[in-house]
Amino acid sequence: MDLVEVQALMDDLYGEADRARGIPATVAWLCEELGELAQAVRKGTPEQQLHELGDVLAWLASLANQLGLTLDDAMLRYVENPP
């Protein structure tokens, strides 16, 4: 699955609810998921780490959708001019 497909899937599954929740709440959920990923990296199993990576990617895709941006475009800087 590529990033465009990830964003489309998240929009299909949760787009209406995500838009109703709004950007500030989505950022809060993304931060919570990042914390859960950090804990899984420190103490979790590979399965838990994979689960949390998926959650972070899902919330990031939701945020990008709400902002009207694409994750593909966000990653272009790493192709064109890496920091």
Residue frames as qw, qx, qy, qz and C-alpha x, y, z in Angstrom:
[[0.000, 0.891, 0.453, 0.000, 0.00, 0.00, 0.00],
 [0.431, 0.291, -0.029, 0.854, 1.42, 3.39, -0.92],
 [0.100, -0.238, -0.421, 0.870, 0.85, 6.68, 0.90],
 [0.360, -0.027, -0.290, -0.886, -1.91, 7.83, -1.47],
 [0.586, -0.239, -0.727, -0.265, -3.77, 4.59, -0.78],
 [0.351, -0.251, -0.681, 0.591, -3.25, 5.04, 2.98],
 [0.114, 0.147, 0.171, -0.968, -4.82, 8.48, 2.85],
 [0.500, -0.080, -0.492, -0.709, -7.70, 7.27, 0.69],
 [0.529, -0.246, -0.810, 0.060, -8.38, 4.34, 3.03],
 [0.205, -0.266, -0.563, 0.755, -8.41, 6.58, 6.08],
 [0.273, 0.080, -0.079, -0.955, -10.74, 9.01, 4.34],
 [0.554, -0.144, -0.667, -0.478, -13.08, 6.18, 3.32],
 [0.524, -0.276, -0.771, 0.235, -13.11, 4.64, 6.79],
 [0.388, -0.559, -0.483, 0.552, -13.03, 7.67, 9.07],
 [0.262, 0.278, 0.197, 0.903, -13.07, 10.86, 6.97],
 [0.306, -0.678, -0.370, -0.557, -16.48, 12.12, 8.06],
 [0.691, -0.654, -0.278, 0.137, -15.83, 11.46, 11.75],
 [0.635, -0.130, -0.040, 0.760, -12.31, 12.88, 11.52],
 [0.116, 0.442, 0.214, 0.863, -13.55, 16.11, 9.95],
 [0.488, -0.724, -0.337, -0.353, -16.24, 16.40, 12.61],
 [0.749, -0.470, -0.219, 0.412, -13.61, 15.89, 15.33],
 [0.113, 0.990, -0.074, 0.044, -11.42, 18.61, 13.83],
 [0.605, 0.577, -0.400, 0.375, -7.74, 19.30, 13.48],
 [0.187, -0.649, 0.537, -0.506, -6.89, 20.15, 17.12],
 [0.836, -0.247, 0.378, -0.311, -8.38, 16.88, 18.39],
 [0.925, 0.357, -0.108, 0.072, -6.69, 14.93, 15.60],
 [0.331, 0.672, -0.507, 0.427, -3.32, 16.40, 16.58],
 [0.505, -0.510, 0.517, -0.467, -4.01, 15.40, 20.19],
 [0.965, 0.011, 0.201, -0.166, -4.82, 11.82, 19.15],
 [0.741, 0.557, -0.296, 0.230, -1.69, 11.70, 16.98],
 [0.003, 0.673, -0.570, 0.472, 0.42, 12.80, 19.94],
 [0.759, -0.317, 0.428, -0.374, -1.18, 10.14, 22.12],
 [0.967, 0.254, 0.022, -0.011, -0.42, 7.48, 19.51],
 [0.469, 0.678, -0.453, 0.340, 3.19, 8.68, 19.30],
 [0.364, -0.570, 0.580, -0.454, 3.47, 8.17, 23.05],
 [0.918, -0.058, 0.316, -0.234, 2.07, 4.66, 22.71],
 [0.819, 0.513, -0.211, 0.145, 4.57, 3.95, 19.93],
 [0.116, 0.711, -0.562, 0.407, 7.43, 5.20, 22.10],
 [0.642, -0.384, 0.541, -0.383, 6.34, 2.87, 24.90],
 [0.963, 0.203, 0.137, -0.108, 6.03, -0.07, 22.49],
 [0.595, 0.661, -0.390, 0.239, 9.50, 0.61, 21.13],
 [0.122, -0.628, 0.626, -0.447, 10.93, 0.63, 24.65],
 [0.411, -0.217, 0.783, -0.414, 9.03, -2.28, 26.16],
 [0.792, 0.268, 0.190, -0.515, 6.78, -3.89, 23.58],
 [0.704, 0.040, 0.671, 0.228, 6.87, -6.87, 21.30],
 [0.138, -0.097, 0.579, 0.798, 7.38, -6.55, 17.55],
 [0.027, -0.545, -0.788, -0.285, 3.64, -7.11, 17.14],
 [0.184, -0.814, -0.402, 0.376, 2.83, -4.24, 19.51],
 [0.242, -0.480, 0.261, 0.802, 5.35, -2.01, 17.75],
 [0.107, 0.178, 0.731, 0.650, 3.80, -2.80, 14.37],
 [0.094, -0.717, -0.691, 0.000, 0.32, -2.08, 15.75],
 [0.211, -0.791, -0.183, 0.544, 1.42, 1.31, 17.08],
 [0.233, -0.233, 0.480, 0.813, 3.27, 2.20, 13.87],
 [0.042, 0.441, 0.768, 0.463, 0.02, 1.60, 12.03],
 [0.168, -0.808, -0.519, 0.221, -1.92, 3.79, 14.45],
 [0.250, -0.614, 0.098, 0.742, 0.56, 6.65, 14.06],
 [0.157, -0.007, 0.643, 0.750, 0.46, 6.39, 10.27],
 [0.024, -0.612, -0.762, -0.209, -3.35, 6.30, 10.32],
 [0.180, -0.841, -0.340, 0.381, -3.64, 9.44, 12.44],
 [0.261, -0.447, 0.327, 0.791, -0.96, 11.20, 10.37],
 [0.117, 0.250, 0.743, 0.609, -2.89, 10.37, 7.20],
 [0.096, -0.764, -0.637, 0.036, -6.08, 11.68, 8.80],
 [0.235, -0.740, -0.070, 0.626, -4.36, 14.93, 9.71],
 [0.217, -0.186, 0.548, 0.786, -2.96, 15.32, 6.20],
 [0.056, 0.506, 0.778, 0.368, -6.43, 14.73, 4.77],
 [0.153, -0.835, -0.469, 0.243, -7.95, 17.40, 7.01],
 [0.250, -0.655, 0.161, 0.695, -5.21, 19.85, 6.04],
 [0.659, 0.721, 0.092, -0.195, -5.76, 19.15, 2.34],
 [0.048, 0.746, -0.647, -0.148, -2.17, 17.95, 1.98],
 [0.955, 0.139, -0.245, -0.096, -0.62, 14.69, 0.84],
 [0.745, -0.544, 0.341, 0.180, 1.96, 12.57, 2.59],
 [0.787, 0.340, 0.258, 0.445, 3.57, 12.04, -0.83],
 [0.237, 0.859, -0.005, 0.454, 4.15, 15.78, -1.14],
 [0.521, -0.819, 0.218, -0.104, 5.43, 15.93, 2.44],
 [0.853, -0.266, 0.350, 0.281, 8.05, 13.28, 1.64],
 [0.657, 0.697, 0.080, 0.275, 9.25, 14.98, -1.56],
 [0.081, -0.932, 0.329, -0.131, 11.70, 17.13, 0.37],
 [0.695, -0.453, 0.551, 0.090, 13.56, 13.97, 1.36],
 [0.794, 0.357, 0.399, 0.289, 13.88, 13.09, -2.33],
 [0.407, 0.837, 0.116, 0.346, 14.64, 16.55, -3.67],
 [0.174, 0.681, -0.372, 0.606, 16.61, 18.19, -0.85],
 [0.740, -0.405, -0.518, 0.141, 17.12, 16.03, 2.26],
 [0.308, -0.919, 0.109, -0.222, 17.72, 17.98, 5.46]]
